[in-house]
Amino acid sequence: MQCLVTGAAGFIGSHLCERLLRDGHQVVGVDAFIPYYPRPLKEANLMGLLPHPRFRFHSLDLRTDSLDQALEGAETIVHLAAMPGLVRSWTDFDLYNSCNLTATQRLLEAAGNLSGLRRFIYGSTSSVYGKNASGDETLPTRPCSPYGVTKLAGELLCRSHLEERGLPLVVTRFFSVYGPRQRPDMAYNKFVRALLEDQPITIFGDGQQVRGNTFVEDCVSALVAVMDAPVGETYNLGGGETATLLDVLGRLERIAGRKARVVHGEAREGDQRFTGADTSKLLHHLGWKPRVGLDEGLARQVEWQRGAAARKVA
């Protein structure tokens, strides 16, 4: 099968491309390298992919560039490209609107011309639920940040193409994905980096925010599973193990063998208080369940970040 992955140079996208290649698929990756974080980190994510004979990469911007060549022959599209993060979405809404809506609309229009498209998988987020994102897919959607609003709007945009044009849509809502290659702006990456460099760690708010944690390999296995999901479904995608930020930091201290120097900052606007995915529907429909526990996953992330730090020094 020929698979198109947008955001292929990113955290989840690069892992997904590797898995699809291992499974024997033809993979086309797309990324715009928008400078949300340093381009060399994304280029490093692609290093193992570019030499592969069944992988083609297109550096293009979904908002402005022609998509015809990249989409030619696509049977499955996994749309992961987006502007992430809630803080910046308050101050640069136009960027979030263009990356998360305009880009999605242009991709949907182009995908509508494909005769052999089996599935269009839209990567969404628990942020669509708002402050308290704990439960199944019937939870009310009440996003509390512009980022969450744009991702929910992207879902609805995709659904309009399903209803009116027959798009073979499946929506997945990610819950706190972590692991090797995690973006440098994400909390666990920051915690580990600070521990390894003996730098202070800023906890925004009281640190009692609860997160439902999903190891990246589990996230990828779920994305592969939903390629055969019934059209029109929405799935929560989470690892099933919740912990407060302070609990996670304590676990990282034990794994790294370092004591954190914690500084508390003011709570961030739009931050979620509790996230925890009920993934019963994924299990019932597709037999998927998470495999990697939080302690194992955090240890693997620490190991990866130690190695990355050593390579940087070398």
N, C-alpha and C positions, 0 to 999 in steps of 0.2 A: 504494500500500500504506500502511496505517496502522501506524506504528511507535511503540512506547512506549520511552522511554529513562529509566531511573532514574539519579539522580546527574547530571541534565541541566545543573545549574549548575556542575558541577565542570570540571576540566581536560580530561579526555578526553571527557566527556559533552557539553560545549558544542560542541566541535569536531565530534563525531559528529552532533549535531542540525543543525548548519549544512550538513554534507555531505548528509544525508538530504533536507533541504529543497531543496538544489541539484539533487538527483537527482529531484525531483518528488513526493516522498512527503508524506503527512500525518504530522506529528510531534507527539506528546504528551510533554512533559517533566515529570518529577517530581523534587523535591528537598526535603529536610527542613531545610536550612541548619543542620545541627548545627555548633556553633562550634569545629570543629577548627582552622579558621583564619578570619580576619575575614569576616563576611557581605558587606561591600561589595565584596570581590574577586569573590565568586560572583555578586553582582548585576551587576557589570560584565561578567562572562562572558555574561550573558543579554541584554545591551542590544541586540545585533544580532538577537536571536531574537524577542523579545516583539512587535515590530510586524508580524511576518510573518503573512500571512493563513492559512497552513497550519500554524501552530504554536500549540498550547495548552499552558499551563503550570499545574501544580498544586503548590502548596506544601503538602506533606503528609508525614507520617512513616509509613513502611512498617510500623513496629512497632506502631502504635496506631490509625491513622486508617482510615476506610473507603476501599477501593481501587476500588470498583465503577465510579464515574464515570470515573476516570482510565483504567481498563482497557477500558471499553466499546468494542468494535469493533477491538481490537488484533489485528493479524495477525503482528507480530514484536515481541518484547520483548527489549531489550538491558539486562541488569541489571548496571549499573556502580556503583550506590550501595553504599558500604561505608565502614567506618572504616579508614583506611590507616595505615601506619607501624608499625615494629616496636617502637620504644623505649617508647611510651606503653602498648603492649599488655601489658607486664610489670606495670604499676602500676594499670591500669584495665580488668581483664579483663572485668568485667560489661558495660562499654560496648561492647567489641569483640564479645562474645557476643551482645548484643542487636542491634547493627547488622548484624553479618555472618551471624548465624544466625536469630534470631527474625524479623528483617525479611525475610530470604530465604524462610523457611517461610511467612509470611503472603502474600508475593507468589506463591509456588508454589500455595498453596491457592486464591487468587483466580484465577490463570491457568488452573487446572483447570476453571473454569466457562466458558471461552471456546471456542466451537464452531469459530472460524475461525483459530485460532492455528497459524501455519506453523513458527515457530522461537522457541525461548527460548534466548537466548545469555547465558551466565554469564561475567562478567569475573573471571577468577582471576589468579594471580600466580606468578612464578618462585619465590617464597618457599615454595611447597609442596614444592619439591625439597630445601630446606635449604642447608647451607653451600656445596656445590659443585653448582651448577645448570647444568651444561654437557652438552648432548646433546639427544637427541630425547625424544619423549613417553613413551618406555618407561623413562626414569630412575626409580629408586625415589623415592617421596614420603616425605621425612624432614624436615618443617619443624622449624626450630630457634628459633622464636619463637611466642608465643601468637597473634600476628597470622597467621602462616603456618598454624597449626593451625586457626584459625577459617575461613580461606579454603578449606583442604582439606576441612574439615567441610561447608562450603557446597557444594562440588563434589559430595560424597557425598550430601548431602541432595537436590540436584537430580537426581542419578542414581537415587535411590530413586523419585522421581516419574516418571522415564523408565521404569524397570523395571516399576513397579506400576500407573501411571496413563497411560502413553503420552505423557508430556511430550516434545515435539519438541526435545530438548536438544542444544546444542553448547557446549562449554567452550573458552574461550580463556585462555591463561596469558601475561600481559604480562611483558616484560622491560625494565625501566628506561626508561620512556617519558619523553621530555623535549621541550622546545619552548615556543613562546609559550603563556602562561597556566599554565605549570607551577606547581604548588602552592608556596607560599613556604617550606614546611618541607623541600622536596626539595633535594638536595645542589647540583645545578647552578644552581638559582635562588639559593641562598645564596652560591655562589661568585661569580656574576655581580654580585649586589647588593653584596657586599663589595668587589669590584674597582672598581665604579663609584663607591662611596662611600669608597674608600680605608680600609676597615676590615679588621681581621685575619680570616683564614679559618681555621677549626678543621678539621683533618683527624683523624678518629678512627682510631686504629691507625697502621699504617705507610704508608698511602696506596697500597699495592700491591693493594688489592682490585680485581678485574677486573669490569667491567660490560659486558653486551651491550646496546648502546644502540639505542633505537627512537624515531625522530622521530614526533611525534604524528600527522602526516598519514599516515604509513605505517601506524600503528596503526589509524587510522580506516578506511583503505582495506581493511585486512584484516578489520575488523569488518563492513564492507559485503559483502565477499566471502563470509564464512562464513554470511551469511543464506541462501545456497544450498548450504551444506555438507550432507553426509549426516548424518542424525540419529544422535546417540550418539557423535560424534567429539570428540576433544580435540586442540587445536592449540596448539603453542608460537607465540607472536607476538613476534618480535624483529627488530631491524634488521640483524643480521648483522655488525656492526662492534664489536669489543670494544676496551676501553682501560682502563688503570688510572685510579684517581681522580687521581693525580698527573699522568698524561698528559693527562687532560681539563683539569685546571687549567692546564697549560702551554699547551694550545691556546687556552683562554679568555684567557690573558694576551696571546697574540699577537693575537687578534681584538679585544680591548678596548684594546690598546695600554697596558696597565697591568701593573705588577709586583705580585704577590701578597705579602702578609705572612702567612706560614703559622705557625700554632700547632698543635702536635700534642696530641691528647687521647687518653685510653685507649680501646682498642677497645670498641665497643658490644656488649652482650649480644645474641646472635642475629643479628649482622650476617653477611651472606653473603660468602664469600671469592672465589668465582668464579661469574659467570653468563654464559652464552652460549647462545643459542637455536639449535638445529638446526630450521630451518623447512622442511625438505624436504617434509614432508607437505602443508603449505599450498601449496607450489609444485605438487606432483604432483596434488593433488585439485582445486585451484581456480585454478592459474596465477598465484598471488600471489607477488610478491617485493618487497623494500623498494626504494625509489627515491632516498631522501635520505641522502647520506653524512654522517658525523659532523661534519666541518668545516663543511659547508654548514648543517646543522641547528643547530649551536652558534652560528654567525654569525646565524642568524635569531632564535634565542632572545635573544642579546645585543641585537640591534636592537630587539626587542619590549620588553625590560626597560629599555633606554635611553628609549624612547618613553613607557613607563609612568611612569618616574621624572620625565621632563620634564612630563608632564601633571599629576603630583602637585604639583610645584613651582608650575606655572601655576595 
